[in-house]
Amino acid sequence: MNLRADSGETFSVPSELAGPLPRLTSIQPSGVARLVLAVIALSFAAGILFWAGLSDLQKAQQRSELQRSGNETIGRVTRVSTHLVDYTFSADGRTYEGEADLPESEQDRVQAGSDITVRYLPENPSISHPSAWEWTALFNFEQFIFPVVPGAFGFLIVLGLHKERRLIASGNPTVGIITKCISSRSHFEVTYEFHSENGTTLEARDTFESHLTPGTKVCVLYLTDNPLRNGLYPGSSYRVKSNYL
């Protein structure tokens, strides 16, 4: 397939783009590496959420058991931090340690050495909680912040792969002209211009594995229904499938 640039020169579009749409695509090694990274990030985020949910379930069970069959005793505060209190208490001749979130209403009154009423399980005194204090809400917003970063990272990778695959499969080929090329750590940041099907001139940016001199003609793929979705061909993660050629 030959296209004509503004200068009047012809530009040969890769033959694999001349077939019917949608084109069959195959993922490249760099795409596989990105996909594996996304799976790791999403699995890590899912693992954190699972652990947080399991922890909340255990807290709910302990709360129910303490309220139903717990014994009360007097303990002593050993340390007070911004949001936590450490305490000790005795049960069956042994000393046990516990930790609880410090309610805002108690922050000015509780100090190291203060007495505190503790409820504990007779069959397992290591499970305890200050009797008069409300338990921390089962949904702790802070513990759900941690998986956001890896989860968002993985999601963006998958989204980028999906967009590139769709562009390779359904993109309309045209001639682009490189206007700027800047070296980055492992690739080059390029700026290019191209004309959409209705004649509109668009400027876009993409990455490329090698240096492209301004003025170089390149193949650009864009979606006809949304020319702002575009990119250089060949892409880094997908190619047109070989048996499709």
C-alpha positions as CSV (number, residue, x, y, z in Angstrom):
1,M,0.0,0.0,0.0
2,N,1.4,3.4,-1.0
3,L,0.4,6.7,0.6
4,R,1.3,10.2,-0.6
5,A,2.9,12.6,1.8
6,D,2.4,16.4,1.7
7,S,5.6,16.8,-0.2
8,G,4.1,14.7,-3.0
9,E,6.4,11.7,-2.3
10,T,5.0,8.3,-1.9
11,F,5.4,6.3,1.3
12,S,5.0,2.6,1.5
13,V,2.9,1.4,4.3
14,P,3.9,-2.1,5.6
15,S,2.0,-4.7,3.6
16,E,0.6,-6.5,6.6
17,L,-1.6,-3.4,7.3
18,A,-3.3,-3.7,3.9
19,G,-5.5,-6.7,4.9
20,P,-9.1,-6.6,6.2
21,L,-10.0,-5.4,9.7
22,P,-9.7,-6.4,12.4
23,R,-6.1,-7.7,11.9
24,L,-4.9,-10.7,13.9
25,T,-2.2,-9.6,16.4
26,S,0.5,-11.4,18.3
27,I,2.2,-10.2,21.4
28,Q,5.9,-9.5,21.4
29,P,8.5,-10.3,24.1
30,S,8.4,-6.8,25.5
31,G,4.6,-7.1,25.7
32,V,4.9,-10.4,27.5
33,A,7.3,-8.8,30.0
34,R,4.8,-5.9,30.6
35,L,2.0,-8.4,31.0
36,V,4.0,-10.4,33.6
37,L,4.8,-7.2,35.5
38,A,1.1,-6.3,35.5
39,V,0.1,-9.8,36.8
40,I,2.7,-9.5,39.6
41,A,1.5,-6.0,40.6
42,L,-2.2,-7.0,40.5
43,S,-1.5,-10.2,42.4
44,F,0.3,-8.2,45.1
45,A,-2.6,-5.8,45.4
46,A,-5.0,-8.7,45.6
47,G,-2.9,-10.4,48.2
48,I,-2.9,-7.3,50.4
49,L,-6.7,-7.0,50.1
50,F,-7.1,-10.6,50.9
51,W,-4.9,-10.3,54.0
52,A,-6.8,-7.2,55.1
53,G,-10.2,-8.9,54.7
54,L,-9.0,-12.0,56.6
55,S,-7.6,-9.8,59.4
56,D,-11.0,-8.0,59.6
57,L,-12.8,-11.3,59.7
58,Q,-10.6,-12.5,62.6
59,K,-11.2,-9.3,64.5
60,A,-15.0,-9.7,64.0
61,Q,-14.8,-13.2,65.4
62,Q,-12.7,-12.2,68.3
63,R,-15.0,-9.3,69.1
64,S,-18.0,-11.6,69.1
65,E,-16.3,-14.1,71.4
66,L,-15.1,-11.5,73.8
67,Q,-18.5,-10.0,74.1
68,R,-20.1,-13.4,74.6
69,S,-17.7,-15.2,77.0
70,G,-14.9,-12.8,77.9
71,N,-13.8,-12.1,81.5
72,E,-12.8,-8.7,82.8
73,T,-9.7,-7.8,84.9
74,I,-7.7,-4.7,85.7
75,G,-4.6,-4.2,83.6
76,R,-2.0,-1.5,83.3
77,V,-1.0,0.8,80.5
78,T,2.8,0.3,79.7
79,R,3.2,2.6,76.7
80,V,1.2,5.2,74.9
81,S,1.9,6.3,71.3
82,T,0.0,8.6,68.9
83,H,-2.7,6.0,68.0
84,L,-1.8,2.9,70.0
85,V,-1.7,1.7,73.6
86,D,0.2,-1.2,75.0
87,Y,-1.0,-2.8,78.2
88,T,-0.4,-5.8,80.5
89,F,-2.8,-7.8,82.6
90,S,-2.7,-11.0,84.7
91,A,-4.8,-14.1,84.1
92,D,-4.4,-17.6,85.7
93,G,-1.2,-16.5,87.3
94,R,0.5,-15.4,84.1
95,T,1.1,-11.9,82.7
96,Y,-0.2,-11.1,79.2
97,E,0.5,-8.2,76.9
98,G,-2.0,-6.5,74.6
99,E,-2.3,-3.7,72.1
100,A,-5.2,-1.6,71.1
101,D,-6.0,1.5,69.1
102,L,-6.3,4.6,71.3
103,P,-9.7,6.4,70.9
104,E,-9.5,10.1,70.3
105,S,-11.7,10.6,73.4
106,E,-9.1,8.9,75.6
107,Q,-5.9,10.5,74.2
108,D,-5.7,13.2,76.9
109,R,-6.6,10.9,79.8
110,V,-4.6,7.7,79.2
111,Q,-0.9,7.6,80.1
112,A,1.7,5.0,81.0
113,G,1.0,3.6,84.4
114,S,-2.8,4.1,84.2
115,D,-5.1,1.3,85.2
116,I,-7.3,0.0,82.4
117,T,-10.2,-2.6,82.4
118,V,-9.4,-5.4,80.0
119,R,-11.7,-8.1,78.7
120,Y,-10.0,-11.4,77.7
121,L,-10.9,-14.9,76.6
122,P,-10.4,-17.4,79.5
123,E,-9.4,-20.2,77.1
124,N,-7.0,-17.8,75.3
125,P,-6.0,-14.7,77.3
126,S,-3.8,-13.5,74.5
127,I,-7.0,-12.3,72.8
128,S,-8.0,-9.2,74.8
129,H,-9.3,-5.7,74.4
130,P,-9.9,-2.7,76.7
131,S,-13.5,-3.2,77.9
132,A,-14.7,0.3,77.7
133,W,-13.2,1.2,74.4
134,E,-14.9,0.8,71.0
135,W,-13.2,-1.6,68.7
136,T,-11.5,-0.2,65.6
137,A,-14.0,-0.1,62.7
138,L,-13.9,-3.3,60.7
139,F,-13.4,-1.3,57.5
140,N,-10.1,0.5,58.1
141,F,-9.6,2.9,55.2
142,E,-5.8,3.2,55.7
143,Q,-5.2,-0.5,55.2
144,F,-6.9,-0.4,51.8
145,I,-4.6,2.5,50.6
146,F,-1.6,0.3,50.3
147,P,-2.8,-1.9,47.5
148,V,-3.9,1.1,45.5
149,V,-0.4,1.9,44.1
150,P,0.5,-1.6,42.8
151,G,-3.1,-2.1,41.7
152,A,-3.2,1.1,39.7
153,F,0.2,0.4,38.3
154,G,-0.9,-3.1,37.1
155,F,-4.2,-1.7,35.7
156,L,-2.5,1.0,33.7
157,I,-0.1,-1.6,32.1
158,V,-3.1,-3.8,31.1
159,L,-4.9,-0.7,29.8
160,G,-1.9,0.4,27.8
161,L,-1.6,-3.1,26.3
162,H,-5.3,-3.2,25.4
163,K,-5.1,0.1,23.7
164,E,-2.0,-0.8,21.7
165,R,-3.6,-4.2,20.6
166,R,-6.7,-2.4,19.5
167,L,-4.7,0.1,17.5
168,I,-2.7,-2.6,15.8
169,A,-5.9,-4.6,15.0
170,S,-8.2,-1.8,13.9
171,G,-6.0,1.3,13.3
172,N,-6.1,3.2,10.0
173,P,-2.6,3.6,8.5
174,T,-1.3,7.0,7.3
175,V,1.9,8.9,6.9
176,G,3.4,10.8,9.8
177,I,6.3,13.2,9.9
178,I,8.7,13.3,12.9
179,T,9.0,16.8,14.3
180,K,11.0,16.2,17.4
181,C,13.0,13.3,18.9
182,I,14.4,13.4,22.5
183,S,16.6,10.7,24.0
184,S,15.3,9.1,27.2
185,R,16.8,6.4,29.5
186,S,15.9,3.4,27.4
187,H,14.0,4.8,24.4
188,F,13.3,8.0,22.5
189,E,10.4,10.3,23.0
190,V,9.2,11.4,19.6
191,T,6.7,14.0,18.4
192,Y,5.0,13.7,15.0
193,E,2.3,15.1,12.9
194,F,-0.2,13.3,10.6
195,H,-3.4,13.9,8.8
196,S,-6.6,12.1,9.7
197,E,-9.1,10.8,7.1
198,N,-11.0,14.1,7.1
199,G,-7.9,16.1,6.5
200,T,-7.3,17.4,10.1
201,T,-3.7,17.8,11.1
202,L,-2.9,16.2,14.4
203,E,0.2,16.3,16.6
204,A,0.9,13.4,18.8
205,R,3.7,11.8,20.9
206,D,5.0,8.2,21.3
207,T,8.1,6.3,22.2
208,F,10.4,4.6,19.8
209,E,13.4,2.2,20.3
210,S,15.8,4.1,18.0
211,H,16.5,7.7,17.1
212,L,14.3,9.3,14.4
213,T,15.6,12.4,12.7
214,P,13.0,15.3,12.4
215,G,11.5,15.1,8.9
216,T,11.6,11.3,8.8
217,K,8.4,9.8,7.4
218,V,6.8,7.1,9.6
219,C,3.8,4.9,9.6
220,V,1.1,6.1,12.0
221,L,-2.0,4.1,13.0
222,Y,-5.1,5.9,14.3
223,L,-8.7,4.9,15.1
224,T,-11.0,6.4,12.5
225,D,-13.7,7.1,15.2
226,N,-11.1,8.7,17.5
227,P,-7.9,10.0,15.8
228,L,-6.5,11.1,19.1
229,R,-6.0,7.4,19.7
230,N,-2.9,6.9,17.6
231,G,0.6,5.5,17.6
232,L,3.7,4.7,15.6
233,Y,3.8,1.3,13.8
234,P,5.4,-1.1,14.5
235,G,4.5,-0.9,18.2
236,S,6.6,-2.2,21.0
237,S,4.3,-4.9,22.4
238,Y,2.2,-6.1,19.5
239,R,2.6,-6.9,15.8
240,V,0.3,-8.1,13.1
241,K,0.3,-11.9,13.3
242,S,2.6,-13.6,10.9
243,N,0.1,-16.1,9.5
244,Y,-2.1,-13.1,8.7
245,L,0.4,-11.7,6.3
